[in-house]
Amino acid sequence: MSAPLTTIGLMGKFVFDSVSDASGSRYSAVSLDGQGQLVVEIHDIGGTFDEYQSVETYTAEQTDQLRALLGTNIISGVAARFASGAELAEFAEAQGIGRGKVWNWIS
């Protein structure tokens, strides 16, 4: 389920998911960090694990390669083309760009 593009200053953020119900909640979004790197964040509460957090950060070089393929406004390009961070990661791998650096936490 996709939410509309939310603009935060000049950087912007696109929310892939933001749902909450009796079984838990899920939030996932893509944005640019202060160094211009593309960041995909996920936060799940409930379900298989009590809590799961993940952040995938693409390097500035990877972000520039993705921008060349998706357009100058990379957040709008991601929003128009992908329904999830997983789809974006698959695309980046298929293009030879590779995955970003992943940090995750499970409880």
Beta strands, then each sheet from edge to edge (+ up, - down):
strand 1: 5-6
strand 2: 13-21
strand 3: 24-32
strand 4: 38-46
strand 5: 49-57
strand 6: 101-106
sheet 1: 1+ 2- 3+ 4- 5+ 6-
end
